[in-house]
Amino acid sequence: MRILILCLLGISCATFSAERINRPATTAVELTTAPQLDGVIKNDDAWKGAMPMTDFWQVRPVEGKAASQRSEVYVGYTKNTLYVAAMLYDESASGILVTDSRRDSKLDETDSFQIILDTYKDEQNGFVFGTNPAGIEYDGQVTKGGTAAFGSGVGGFNLNWDTNWKVRTQITSEGWSLEMAIPFKSLRYGSQDIQTWGINFQRNIRRNNEIAYWAPLGLQHNLYRVSDAGSISGIKVPSQKNLKVTPYALGKSVTGGGQPSDTDYEFGLDVKYSLTPSLTMDVTYNTDFAQVEADELQVNLDRFSIFLPEQRPFFLENADQFTVGHSREAELFFSRRIGIAANGSAIPITGGVRVSGKIGEKTNVGFLQMRSDAVAGVAPENDYTVARVNREFANRSSLGAIFVNREGDGSINNNKDDDHNRAYAIDGRIGIGANGSISGYLAKTETPGLTGKDHSFRVTGVYNSEKWTNRFNYTEVGIDFNPEVGFLRRRDYRNLQVFTLRRYRPENLWGLHELRPHILYNTYRKFDGYHTTSFLHVDNHWEWKNGYEIHTGMNFFHEGVQVPFNIVSGVTVDPGEYDDDEVALVLITDQSAPLSLSVNIKDGGLFGGDRFSAVPSIKYRVGDKFTSELAWNHNNVDLGPGREFTVDVAQLRMTYSFTPKMALQALVQYDKRQDLVATNLRFSWLVTGDTGLYLVYNEVDDGRLAGLAKPRKEFILKYSHLLDLLK
């Protein structure tokens, strides 16, 4: 049966039986003295006698070839801290490229170094720490083997996980070097006194478009593939004693926008306590997210809900622990339902508690309890409960369950007994060989008044090898399925999706690095058989060794509309069957260059009419201090006489980094059709993680209120400070 399933996914028996590549292994060194954290390794007595790890292997540009430049990596520890040092030699040190010096900025378009630690040696979860020659702090969490959550597409890597650690770097004539100091209390691990962890290192040499790993990986994988990591033994870990308190103070002034002026002062508190070395409790009181960047304006030329990502730090930390469902389509828990109204306005959050981590070495648990205040005419006082358990098994397999509950006070519907919503789901994944998996979920909701088809389920089969990626999905969402604390793009459908991609790496053809021809077919039908949507995408990605890309594609659509809807204000799409097609072209220049361009062009049909879409973007930077991006989303639509319209949304981002911990950021957005200008300015001076000083200015100038109201202006000053009470 197992072999049959593999064949259906396009997996050859030869691939299934292939042996795994031997993984490298090393031993951690107990340091007699702590290194002087300055990025200089050679003259530091603390590292004398430590044996470096030197063999790195490319995954690009030439898979399996030794790295073009020598790397020496050292790992040691003291009683309370894990230290990582690396000497990254470079025969052309003048070619070392640094593109950004902001915390957590991307490491793809710069010379960089990363480490992943699988502290439970479960081959599914890990912590990532990285930096570039500017010495930025880059950290995140890997879950579920670095792949999407079970049946969802959500998860894999959470960049919004921040912890307390330090790094220093140096650029010399020989290359560049670094030293990291990672306190053990910033990690989570098992209960043994002496432990063996999974570990891997990644080095990027950007001018060569080179990526190399210590533990070799296939070209279809990246650093998050912890099941193929090496190992490091002999780590003597301390017992966890961790109590961190982060109080904040905030002052806010609001004027204009047709609303009374207001000045407010607030205080709040976050507490983090280690219940065990692997289980953490977080408590928040009077939760505030004033420092969070504003949402991006979206273009929606369809009749279904759009997805806005979560950006609030409290909900982003350990978010993958609570993820079940189909990403951006049918998610059982979507944290933006807490503290944000349907119109996007903020709802005060009284506070809450979260417990997350592991019980034992294989069982992940998560519990979240939050309360939001009542807002007259908008939302009742709500209590939210999320409970999650997930058991891990060998070869990237798992089995889990989730429960989500909302209990309101009945102030909106005047009936407390019916003011609730519940969702239940089980989910799982079976890893098949090194490259295959079958995953899925089965969910049900309880909503007063909805007792029919209140189910949803999804089955996904994936085969991902060095040459092929094949994926099959089947999803059902009943008409009464209603996860009020989740996200649902549409309901009442059966969905079938098939995707196949082939990778080619020609040895010498026009400077090409890789060709990726692929086909995607995606279709939706209601339970009564009505054909609502289908999408056929035929494309090829042309990627050159110099970083340039061209995507050439054709799209074929079917839309079945049963109920008229407004595609934009004043323009209605009538019921009917619409079959359209379009050509698509994407051009991308080298994104690591000081000046880079990209453009996405589509020309074809839309709901029986014509649409031309162009999304150009230009990026400009000065060294690693100043970065900027100007993007424009233009749509010219003609649905027939009297139904012509254009949609234009422009966005300007600018950042100046004074240091890796101090930055000034600006986001200015313009919606021409609504005559709306939104401005978000943020000055941040970080001490640890995302704590420190924030000065925020928001302005919304709505042209539709011209003459009726002044622009809405908001000034916010916030300071938070981390207190480590058990040093």
C-alpha positions as CSV (number, residue, x, y, z in Angstrom):
1,M,0.0,0.0,0.0
2,R,2.8,2.4,0.9
3,I,4.5,1.8,-2.4
4,L,1.2,2.3,-4.3
5,I,0.8,5.7,-2.6
6,L,4.3,6.7,-3.6
7,C,3.7,5.7,-7.2
8,L,0.5,7.8,-7.3
9,L,2.6,10.8,-6.2
10,G,5.2,10.1,-8.9
11,I,7.8,8.6,-6.6
12,S,10.0,5.9,-8.0
13,C,10.8,2.8,-5.9
14,A,14.5,3.6,-6.4
15,T,14.0,7.0,-4.8
16,F,12.1,5.5,-1.9
17,S,14.8,3.0,-1.1
18,A,17.7,5.4,-1.5
19,E,19.9,5.6,1.6
20,R,20.3,8.8,3.5
21,I,23.6,10.7,3.2
22,N,25.8,10.3,6.3
23,R,25.4,13.3,8.5
24,P,28.5,15.0,10.0
25,A,29.0,15.0,13.8
26,T,31.1,17.1,16.2
27,T,31.6,17.6,19.9
28,A,31.0,20.9,21.8
29,V,34.0,22.2,23.8
30,E,33.5,23.3,27.4
31,L,35.4,26.7,27.6
32,T,37.4,27.5,30.7
33,T,36.8,31.2,30.1
34,A,34.2,33.1,28.3
35,P,35.3,34.6,24.9
36,Q,35.7,38.3,24.6
37,L,32.7,39.1,22.5
38,D,34.3,41.3,19.8
39,G,34.1,39.2,16.6
40,V,37.9,38.5,16.8
41,I,38.8,34.8,17.1
42,K,42.5,34.4,16.4
43,N,43.8,36.2,19.5
44,D,41.2,35.0,21.9
45,D,42.6,32.5,24.4
46,A,39.1,31.1,25.0
47,W,39.1,29.4,21.6
48,K,42.6,27.9,21.7
49,G,42.5,24.2,21.5
50,A,39.0,24.1,19.9
51,M,38.8,22.2,16.7
52,P,37.0,24.0,13.9
53,M,34.4,22.6,11.5
54,T,35.6,23.4,8.0
55,D,33.9,21.3,5.3
56,F,31.1,23.2,3.7
57,W,29.2,22.0,0.6
58,Q,27.3,24.0,-2.0
59,V,23.7,23.7,-2.8
60,R,24.1,26.5,-5.3
61,P,25.4,27.4,-7.8
62,V,26.8,23.8,-8.1
63,E,25.1,21.3,-5.9
64,G,27.5,18.9,-4.1
65,K,30.7,20.9,-4.9
66,A,33.0,22.1,-2.1
67,A,32.4,25.7,-1.0
68,S,34.5,28.2,-2.9
69,Q,35.9,29.9,0.3
70,R,37.2,28.3,3.5
71,S,35.0,28.5,6.6
72,E,36.1,27.7,10.2
73,V,33.3,27.3,12.8
74,Y,33.7,26.8,16.5
75,V,31.1,25.8,19.1
76,G,31.7,26.0,22.8
77,Y,29.9,26.6,26.1
78,T,30.3,27.9,29.6
79,K,28.0,27.3,32.5
80,N,25.2,29.6,31.3
81,T,26.0,30.4,27.6
82,L,26.5,28.7,24.3
83,Y,29.1,30.4,22.1
84,V,29.5,30.1,18.3
85,A,32.4,31.6,16.4
86,A,33.2,31.6,12.7
87,M,36.1,32.7,10.6
88,L,34.8,33.2,7.1
89,Y,37.7,33.5,4.8
90,D,37.3,35.3,1.5
91,E,40.0,35.7,-1.2
92,S,38.3,38.8,-2.4
93,A,37.4,40.6,0.9
94,S,36.5,43.8,-1.0
95,G,33.7,41.8,-2.6
96,I,31.9,41.1,0.7
97,L,28.4,42.4,0.3
98,V,26.2,43.9,3.0
99,T,22.8,45.1,2.0
100,D,20.9,45.8,5.3
101,S,21.7,46.4,8.9
102,R,18.2,46.2,10.5
103,R,17.4,43.5,13.0
104,D,15.8,40.5,11.4
105,S,16.4,41.8,7.9
106,K,16.7,39.2,5.1
107,L,19.9,37.3,4.8
108,D,19.4,36.1,1.3
109,E,20.7,39.2,-0.5
110,T,23.8,39.7,1.6
111,D,26.9,37.8,2.7
112,S,25.6,36.0,5.8
113,F,26.1,33.1,8.3
114,Q,23.3,31.1,10.1
115,I,23.1,28.3,12.6
116,I,20.2,26.0,13.4
117,L,19.9,24.2,16.7
118,D,17.6,21.2,17.0
119,T,17.8,21.2,20.8
120,Y,15.4,18.3,21.3
121,K,17.0,16.2,18.5
122,D,13.5,15.5,17.3
123,E,14.4,16.3,13.7
124,Q,11.3,18.6,13.4
125,N,11.9,21.8,15.5
126,G,14.8,24.2,15.8
127,F,16.1,27.7,16.7
128,V,17.8,29.8,14.0
129,F,20.4,32.5,14.7
130,G,22.1,34.5,12.0
131,T,24.0,37.6,11.1
132,N,25.8,39.5,8.3
133,P,29.0,41.4,8.3
134,A,27.1,44.4,9.8
135,G,26.4,42.4,12.9
136,I,22.7,42.3,12.8
137,E,20.6,40.0,15.1
138,Y,18.5,37.5,13.1
139,D,16.6,34.8,14.9
140,G,13.5,32.6,14.4
141,Q,11.8,29.3,15.2
142,V,11.6,26.3,12.9
143,T,8.6,23.9,13.4
144,K,7.2,20.9,11.7
145,G,10.4,20.0,9.9
146,G,10.7,23.4,8.2
147,T,7.6,22.6,6.1
148,A,4.1,23.9,6.2
149,A,1.8,22.9,9.0
150,F,-0.1,19.8,8.6
151,G,-2.4,20.2,5.7
152,S,-2.2,23.9,5.9
153,G,0.7,25.6,4.2
154,V,1.2,27.7,7.4
155,G,4.2,27.3,9.5
156,G,7.7,26.1,8.8
157,F,9.7,29.2,10.0
158,N,8.6,32.0,12.4
159,L,10.9,35.0,12.0
160,N,8.9,36.9,14.6
161,W,10.3,34.8,17.4
162,D,12.8,37.1,19.2
163,T,15.0,36.3,22.1
164,N,17.9,37.7,24.1
165,W,21.4,37.0,22.6
166,K,24.4,38.9,21.3
167,V,26.6,38.9,18.2
168,R,29.7,40.8,17.1
169,T,31.4,40.9,13.7
170,Q,34.7,42.0,12.1
171,I,35.7,42.6,8.5
172,T,39.4,42.1,7.8
173,S,41.6,41.6,4.7
174,E,41.2,37.9,5.1
175,G,37.3,37.9,5.1
176,W,35.0,38.4,8.0
177,S,34.4,36.8,11.4
178,L,31.8,36.6,14.1
179,E,31.1,35.6,17.6
180,M,27.6,34.7,19.0
181,A,26.7,34.5,22.7
182,I,23.4,32.6,23.2
183,P,22.3,32.2,26.8
184,F,20.9,28.7,27.5
185,K,17.9,30.4,29.1
186,S,17.0,31.8,25.6
187,L,16.6,28.2,24.3
188,R,14.3,25.3,25.2
189,Y,15.6,21.7,25.5
190,G,15.2,18.4,27.2
191,S,15.9,17.3,30.8
192,Q,19.2,15.4,30.4
193,D,22.3,16.9,32.0
194,I,24.5,16.2,28.9
195,Q,22.8,16.4,25.6
196,T,23.2,15.9,21.9
197,W,21.6,18.4,19.5
198,G,21.0,18.6,15.8
199,I,23.0,21.4,14.2
200,N,23.8,22.8,10.8
201,F,25.5,26.0,9.5
202,Q,24.8,28.0,6.3
203,R,27.1,30.5,4.6
204,N,26.0,32.8,1.9
205,I,28.6,34.4,-0.5
206,R,26.3,36.8,-2.3
207,R,28.5,37.9,-5.2
208,N,28.7,34.3,-6.4
209,N,25.1,33.6,-5.5
210,E,26.6,30.8,-3.4
211,I,24.9,28.9,-0.6
212,A,26.8,26.3,1.3
213,Y,26.0,24.1,4.3
214,W,28.1,22.1,6.8
215,A,25.6,19.2,6.7
216,P,24.9,18.7,2.9
217,L,21.4,19.4,1.7
218,G,19.6,18.7,-1.5
219,L,18.8,21.7,-3.7
220,Q,15.1,21.4,-2.9
221,H,15.8,22.0,0.8
222,N,17.1,24.8,3.0
223,L,18.6,25.2,6.5
224,Y,15.2,24.5,8.1
225,R,15.5,20.8,7.0
226,V,16.5,19.7,10.5
227,S,16.0,16.0,9.7
228,D,19.1,16.3,7.6
229,A,21.2,18.3,10.1
230,G,24.4,17.1,11.6
231,S,24.8,16.6,15.4
232,I,26.8,18.1,18.2
233,S,27.3,16.1,21.5
234,G,28.7,16.7,24.9
235,I,26.6,19.9,25.8
236,K,26.3,20.3,29.5
237,V,23.1,22.3,30.0
238,P,22.0,24.1,33.2
239,S,18.6,23.6,34.7
240,Q,16.3,26.3,33.5
241,K,15.5,29.2,35.8
242,N,13.9,31.9,33.7
243,L,11.7,34.7,34.9
244,K,11.5,37.8,32.6
245,V,9.3,40.7,33.2
246,T,8.7,43.4,30.5
247,P,6.7,46.4,31.7
248,Y,5.8,49.2,29.3
249,A,4.6,52.8,29.5
250,L,2.8,54.5,26.6
251,G,1.4,58.0,25.8
252,K,-0.9,58.5,22.8
253,S,-2.5,61.6,21.3
254,V,-5.2,61.4,18.6
255,T,-6.7,64.3,16.6
256,G,-8.9,64.7,13.5
257,G,-10.6,62.0,11.4
258,G,-14.1,63.3,12.4
259,Q,-13.6,62.1,15.9
260,P,-13.0,63.9,19.2
261,S,-9.4,64.6,20.1
262,D,-8.0,62.3,22.8
263,T,-4.9,61.9,24.9
264,D,-4.3,58.7,26.8
265,Y,-1.6,57.1,29.0
266,E,-1.3,53.4,29.5
267,F,0.8,50.9,31.4
268,G,1.1,47.2,30.8
269,L,3.1,44.1,31.6
270,D,4.4,41.0,29.9
271,V,5.8,38.1,32.0
272,K,7.7,35.0,30.7
273,Y,8.4,32.1,33.1
274,S,9.9,28.7,32.4
275,L,7.7,26.1,34.0
276,T,10.2,23.5,32.9
277,P,13.3,23.6,30.6
278,S,10.9,22.9,27.7
279,L,7.6,24.6,28.7
280,T,7.1,28.3,29.0
281,M,4.3,30.4,30.4
282,D,3.6,33.9,29.0
283,V,1.3,36.4,30.8
284,T,0.2,39.7,29.3
285,Y,-1.8,42.5,30.9
286,N,-3.3,45.5,29.1
287,T,-1.7,44.2,25.9
288,D,-0.6,46.9,23.5
289,F,0.8,46.8,20.0
290,A,1.4,50.4,19.2
291,Q,4.9,49.7,17.7
292,V,3.5,47.3,15.0
293,E,3.7,48.5,11.4
294,A,0.5,49.5,9.7
295,D,-1.3,46.9,7.4
296,E,-0.6,47.2,3.7
297,L,-3.4,48.4,1.5
298,Q,-4.7,45.5,-0.6
299,V,-6.2,45.3,-4.1
300,N,-9.2,42.9,-4.2
301,L,-10.9,42.4,-7.5
302,D,-12.9,39.3,-6.4
303,R,-15.8,38.5,-4.2
304,F,-14.0,36.6,-1.5
305,S,-12.3,37.8,1.7
306,I,-8.7,39.0,1.6
307,F,-6.1,37.8,4.1
308,L,-4.1,40.3,6.2
309,P,-1.2,38.8,8.1
310,E,-0.7,39.0,11.9
311,Q,2.0,41.4,12.9
312,R,1.5,41.7,16.7
313,P,4.5,40.2,18.6
314,F,2.6,38.4,21.4
315,F,0.6,36.4,18.9
316,L,3.5,35.7,16.5
317,E,5.7,34.0,19.1
318,N,5.0,30.3,19.0
319,A,2.3,30.9,16.4
320,D,3.0,27.7,14.6
321,Q,2.1,25.8,17.7
322,F,-1.5,26.8,17.2
323,T,-1.7,26.4,13.4
324,V,-4.2,23.9,11.9
325,G,-6.1,24.2,8.6
326,H,-5.5,25.5,5.1
327,S,-3.3,28.6,5.0
328,R,-5.2,31.7,3.9
329,E,-8.3,29.6,3.0
330,A,-9.6,27.8,6.1
331,E,-7.7,28.3,9.3
332,L,-9.1,27.0,12.6
333,F,-7.3,29.8,14.6
334,F,-6.4,33.2,13.3
335,S,-5.1,35.5,16.0
336,R,-6.3,38.7,14.2
337,R,-9.8,37.8,15.4
338,I,-8.6,38.8,18.9
339,G,-8.4,42.6,19.5
340,I,-9.2,43.7,15.9
341,A,-12.7,44.5,14.7
342,A,-14.0,43.5,11.2
343,N,-13.4,47.1,10.1
344,G,-9.8,47.0,11.2
345,S,-10.2,49.1,14.3
346,A,-8.5,48.1,17.6
347,I,-10.4,46.4,20.4
348,P,-8.8,46.7,23.8
349,I,-7.3,43.5,25.2
350,T,-7.5,43.1,28.9
351,G,-4.8,40.4,29.0
352,G,-4.2,36.7,28.7
353,V,-1.9,33.8,29.3
354,R,-0.2,31.4,27.0
355,V,1.6,28.1,27.8
356,S,3.6,26.5,25.1
357,G,6.4,24.1,24.6
358,K,7.0,20.4,25.1
359,I,6.0,17.7,27.6
360,G,8.7,15.1,27.3
361,E,10.7,15.2,24.0
362,K,7.9,14.4,21.5
363,T,4.7,16.1,22.6
364,N,4.1,19.7,21.8
365,V,1.4,21.5,23.8
366,G,-0.2,25.0,23.6
367,F,-2.8,26.8,25.6
368,L,-4.0,30.3,25.0
369,Q,-6.6,32.3,27.1
370,M,-7.3,35.9,26.2
371,R,-10.0,38.5,27.1
372,S,-11.0,41.5,25.0
373,D,-13.1,44.4,26.2
374,A,-16.6,45.2,24.9
375,V,-17.0,48.0,22.4
376,A,-20.5,49.3,22.1
377,G,-22.1,48.4,18.8
378,V,-19.0,46.7,17.6
379,A,-18.0,43.7,19.7
380,P,-19.0,42.1,23.0
381,E,-16.6,41.3,25.8
382,N,-15.1,38.1,24.6
383,D,-13.1,35.3,26.2
384,Y,-11.0,33.2,23.8
385,T,-9.6,29.8,24.5
386,V,-7.3,27.8,22.3
387,A,-5.9,24.4,23.3
388,R,-3.5,22.4,21.2
389,V,-1.6,19.1,21.5
390,N,0.7,17.5,18.8
391,R,2.7,14.3,19.1
392,E,5.7,13.8,16.9
393,F,6.9,10.6,15.4
394,A,9.8,9.4,13.3
395,N,10.5,10.7,9.8
396,R,8.6,14.0,10.1
397,S,5.3,12.4,11.1
398,S,2.9,13.8,13.7
399,L,-0.6,13.6,15.0
400,G,-2.5,16.4,16.8
401,A,-5.7,18.0,17.9
402,I,-7.0,21.6,18.5
403,F,-9.9,23.2,20.3
404,V,-10.9,26.9,19.8
405,N,-13.6,28.6,21.7
406,R,-15.1,32.1,21.9
407,E,-17.5,33.1,24.7
408,G,-19.2,36.5,24.4
409,D,-21.2,38.4,27.1
410,G,-24.3,38.7,24.8
411,S,-24.2,42.5,24.7
412,I,-24.5,42.5,20.9
413,N,-27.2,39.9,20.3
414,N,-28.8,40.3,23.8
415,N,-28.5,36.5,24.3
416,K,-25.5,35.3,26.3
417,D,-26.4,31.6,25.9
418,D,-26.0,31.9,22.1
419,D,-23.0,34.2,22.0
420,H,-20.3,31.6,21.4
421,N,-18.5,29.7,18.8
422,R,-16.4,26.5,18.9
423,A,-14.1,24.7,16.5
424,Y,-12.5,21.2,16.8
425,A,-10.0,19.6,14.6
426,I,-7.6,16.7,14.4
427,D,-4.6,16.8,12.1
428,G,-1.6,14.7,11.1
429,R,1.2,14.0,8.8
430,I,3.0,10.8,7.6
431,G,6.5,11.2,6.2
432,I,7.2,8.7,3.4
433,G,10.9,8.2,2.7
434,A,13.1,11.2,2.5
435,N,10.9,13.2,0.0
436,G,7.3,12.3,0.4
437,S,4.5,13.0,2.9
438,I,0.7,12.7,3.3
439,S,-1.0,15.2,5.6
440,G,-4.4,16.5,6.4
441,Y,-7.0,17.7,8.9
442,L,-10.6,17.1,9.8
443,A,-12.5,19.9,11.5
444,K,-16.0,20.8,12.8
445,T,-17.5,24.0,14.2
446,E,-20.4,24.7,16.5
447,T,-22.4,27.9,15.9
448,P,-25.9,28.6,17.3
449,G,-28.3,28.4,14.3
450,L,-25.9,26.6,12.0
451,T,-26.3,22.8,12.2
452,G,-25.9,21.5,8.6
453,K,-22.7,21.0,6.8
454,D,-20.4,22.4,9.5
455,H,-17.3,20.4,8.6
456,S,-14.0,20.9,6.7
457,F,-11.2,18.5,5.8
458,R,-8.2,18.5,3.6
459,V,-5.8,15.8,2.3
460,T,-2.4,16.7,0.9
461,G,0.1,14.5,-0.8
462,V,3.6,15.9,-1.5
463,Y,6.7,14.5,-3.3
464,N,9.7,16.9,-3.2
465,S,12.9,15.7,-4.7
466,E,15.9,17.5,-6.2
467,K,14.3,17.4,-9.7
468,W,10.5,17.2,-9.0
469,T,7.9,18.8,-6.8
470,N,4.5,17.1,-7.1
471,R,1.6,18.1,-4.9
472,F,-2.1,17.0,-4.7
473,N,-4.7,18.6,-2.5
474,Y,-8.4,17.8,-1.9
475,T,-10.4,20.1,0.4
476,E,-14.0,20.4,1.5
477,V,-15.6,23.3,3.4
478,G,-19.3,23.0,4.3
479,I,-21.8,25.8,3.9
480,D,-22.2,26.0,7.7
481,F,-18.5,25.7,8.6
482,N,-17.9,28.8,10.7
483,P,-14.6,29.2,12.6
484,E,-15.3,32.7,14.0
485,V,-11.8,32.8,15.6
486,G,-10.3,31.5,12.4
487,F,-10.0,32.7,8.8
488,L,-12.4,31.5,6.1
489,R,-11.9,32.9,2.6
490,R,-15.0,31.1,1.2
491,R,-17.4,28.3,2.2
492,D,-19.6,25.7,0.5
493,Y,-17.0,24.1,-1.8
494,R,-15.1,21.1,-2.8
495,N,-11.6,22.0,-4.0
496,L,-9.1,20.0,-6.1
497,Q,-5.5,21.2,-6.7
498,V,-2.7,19.5,-8.6
499,F,0.8,21.0,-9.0
500,T,3.9,19.7,-10.7
501,L,7.3,21.3,-11.1
502,R,10.5,20.2,-12.8
503,R,14.0,21.6,-11.9
504,Y,16.7,21.8,-14.6
505,R,20.2,23.1,-14.0
506,P,22.0,23.4,-17.3
507,E,25.8,23.3,-17.2
508,N,26.4,25.9,-19.7
509,L,23.4,27.6,-21.4
510,W,23.2,31.4,-21.7
511,G,24.4,31.8,-18.1
512,L,21.3,30.1,-16.7
513,H,21.3,28.8,-13.2
514,E,18.0,27.0,-13.1
515,L,14.8,26.4,-15.2
516,R,11.6,25.6,-13.4
517,P,8.7,24.7,-15.7
518,H,5.5,24.0,-13.8
519,I,1.7,23.6,-14.0
520,L,-0.9,24.3,-11.4
521,Y,-4.6,23.4,-11.7
522,N,-7.0,24.6,-9.0
523,T,-10.8,24.1,-9.2
524,Y,-13.7,24.9,-6.8
525,R,-17.3,23.5,-7.0
526,K,-20.2,23.9,-4.6
527,F,-21.7,20.9,-2.9
528,D,-24.6,21.0,-5.4
529,G,-22.0,20.8,-8.3
530,Y,-22.0,24.4,-9.4
531,H,-18.6,25.3,-10.8
532,T,-17.5,28.6,-9.0
533,T,-13.8,28.8,-9.9
534,S,-11.1,27.1,-11.8
535,F,-7.5,28.2,-12.5
536,L,-4.9,26.7,-14.8
537,H,-1.5,28.2,-14.6
538,V,1.3,27.1,-17.0
539,D,4.6,28.8,-16.4
540,N,8.4,28.6,-16.5
541,H,10.9,30.4,-14.3
542,W,14.2,31.3,-15.9
543,E,16.8,32.1,-13.2
544,W,20.3,33.3,-14.2
545,K,23.5,33.0,-12.2
546,N,23.8,36.8,-11.9
547,G,20.5,36.9,-9.9
548,Y,18.2,37.9,-12.8
549,E,14.9,36.1,-13.3
550,I,12.1,35.9,-15.9
551,H,8.8,34.2,-15.4
552,T,6.7,33.5,-18.5
553,G,3.2,32.1,-18.0
554,M,-0.3,31.7,-19.3
555,N,-3.4,31.6,-17.0
556,F,-6.8,30.2,-17.8
557,F,-9.8,31.1,-15.6
558,H,-13.4,30.1,-15.1
559,E,-15.7,32.0,-12.7
560,G,-19.3,31.1,-12.0
561,V,-21.2,34.0,-10.3
562,Q,-24.6,33.3,-8.9
563,V,-25.1,36.5,-6.9
564,P,-24.2,39.9,-8.2
565,F,-21.4,41.7,-6.4
566,N,-19.6,45.1,-6.4
567,I,-16.1,44.5,-7.7
568,V,-15.4,48.2,-6.8
569,S,-17.8,50.8,-5.6
570,G,-20.4,51.6,-8.3
571,V,-19.4,48.7,-10.6
572,T,-21.3,45.4,-10.4
573,V,-20.4,42.0,-11.8
574,D,-23.6,40.3,-13.0
575,P,-24.5,36.6,-12.5
576,G,-23.1,34.3,-15.2
577,E,-20.4,32.0,-16.4
578,Y,-17.1,33.7,-17.3
579,D,-14.2,32.0,-19.1
580,D,-11.0,34.2,-19.5
581,D,-7.3,33.8,-20.2
582,E,-4.3,36.0,-19.8
583,V,-0.6,36.2,-20.4
584,A,1.8,36.8,-17.5
585,L,5.4,38.1,-17.4
586,V,7.6,38.7,-14.4
587,L,11.0,40.4,-14.7
588,I,13.4,40.5,-11.7
589,T,16.9,42.0,-11.6
590,D,19.6,41.2,-9.1
591,Q,18.0,42.1,-5.7
592,S,21.4,42.5,-4.0
593,A,22.4,45.4,-6.2
594,P,22.1,49.0,-5.0
595,L,19.4,49.6,-7.6
596,S,17.1,46.7,-8.4
597,L,13.8,46.4,-10.3
598,S,10.9,44.0,-10.6
599,V,7.7,44.0,-12.6
600,N,4.7,41.7,-12.8
601,I,2.6,42.2,-15.9
602,K,-0.7,40.5,-16.8
603,D,-2.9,41.1,-19.8
604,G,-6.1,39.3,-20.5
605,G,-9.7,38.8,-19.4
606,L,-11.6,39.3,-16.2
607,F,-15.3,38.5,-15.7
608,G,-15.9,38.6,-19.4
609,G,-14.2,41.9,-19.9
610,D,-10.5,43.0,-20.2
611,R,-7.9,43.7,-17.6
612,F,-4.3,45.0,-17.8
613,S,-2.3,44.7,-14.6
614,A,1.2,46.0,-13.9
615,V,2.9,45.8,-10.6
616,P,6.4,47.5,-10.9
617,S,8.7,47.9,-8.0
618,I,12.0,49.7,-7.7
619,K,14.5,49.2,-4.8
620,Y,17.3,51.6,-3.9
621,R,19.8,51.4,-1.1
622,V,22.9,53.3,0.0
623,G,25.3,50.8,1.6
624,D,23.6,48.9,4.4
625,K,22.2,52.0,6.1
626,F,19.5,53.3,3.8
627,T,17.0,51.1,2.0
628,S,13.9,52.1,0.0
629,E,11.3,50.5,-2.2
630,L,8.6,52.2,-4.4
631,A,5.9,49.9,-5.6
632,W,2.8,50.5,-7.7
633,N,-0.2,48.2,-8.2
634,H,-2.1,49.3,-11.4
635,N,-5.2,47.7,-12.8
636,N,-7.1,48.9,-15.8
637,V,-10.4,47.0,-16.1
638,D,-13.1,47.2,-18.8
639,L,-16.2,45.1,-18.1
640,G,-18.3,46.8,-20.8
641,P,-19.9,50.2,-21.4
642,G,-20.2,52.2,-18.3
643,R,-18.2,49.7,-16.3
644,E,-14.7,50.8,-17.0
645,F,-12.4,51.6,-14.0
646,T,-8.9,51.8,-12.8
647,V,-7.4,50.8,-9.4
648,D,-4.1,52.3,-8.4
649,V,-2.4,51.6,-5.1
650,A,1.1,53.0,-4.5
651,Q,3.5,52.2,-1.6
652,L,6.8,53.8,-0.5
653,R,9.0,52.2,2.1
654,M,12.1,53.8,3.5
655,T,14.4,52.8,6.3
656,Y,17.6,54.4,7.7
657,S,19.5,52.2,10.2
658,F,21.7,54.3,12.5
659,T,22.9,51.0,14.1
660,P,21.6,47.4,14.0
661,K,19.4,48.3,17.0
662,M,18.3,51.9,16.0
663,A,16.3,52.7,12.9
664,L,13.9,55.1,11.4
665,Q,11.2,53.6,9.1
666,A,8.5,55.1,6.9
667,L,5.6,53.5,5.1
668,V,3.5,55.8,2.9
669,Q,0.5,54.3,1.0
670,Y,-1.8,55.9,-1.6
671,D,-5.1,54.5,-2.9
672,K,-6.1,56.7,-5.9
673,R,-9.7,55.4,-6.3
674,Q,-10.5,56.1,-2.6
675,D,-8.3,59.2,-2.6
676,L,-6.7,57.8,0.6
677,V,-3.2,58.6,1.9
678,A,-1.9,56.6,4.9
679,T,1.4,57.4,6.6
680,N,3.2,55.3,9.2
681,L,6.5,56.6,10.7
682,R,8.4,54.6,13.3
683,F,11.6,55.3,15.2
684,S,12.9,52.4,17.2
685,W,15.8,52.1,19.6
686,L,15.9,48.5,20.7
687,V,17.7,47.2,23.8
688,T,16.9,43.5,23.6
689,G,14.7,41.7,21.1
690,D,11.8,44.0,20.3
691,T,11.9,45.9,23.6
692,G,13.1,49.5,23.9
693,L,11.9,52.9,22.8
694,Y,9.3,53.4,20.0
695,L,8.1,56.7,18.6
696,V,5.2,56.3,16.1
697,Y,3.3,58.7,14.0
698,N,0.2,57.6,12.0
699,E,-1.8,59.8,9.6
700,V,-4.8,58.8,7.5
701,D,-6.1,61.4,5.0
702,D,-9.3,60.1,3.5
703,G,-10.3,62.2,0.5
704,R,-13.9,61.0,0.8
705,L,-14.2,63.1,4.0
706,A,-12.7,66.2,2.3
707,G,-14.2,69.3,3.8
708,L,-15.8,67.2,6.6
709,A,-12.9,66.2,8.6
710,K,-9.2,66.9,9.0
711,P,-6.8,64.0,8.5
712,R,-6.6,61.6,11.5
713,K,-3.3,62.0,13.2
714,E,-1.9,59.8,16.0
715,F,1.3,60.3,18.0
716,I,2.5,57.4,20.2
717,L,5.5,57.2,22.5
718,K,6.2,53.8,24.0
719,Y,9.0,52.4,26.2
720,S,9.4,48.8,27.3
721,H,12.2,47.2,29.2
722,L,13.2,43.6,29.8
723,L,14.0,42.7,33.4
724,D,15.7,39.3,33.8
725,L,15.0,38.5,37.4
726,L,16.8,35.2,37.6
727,K,20.2,35.9,36.2
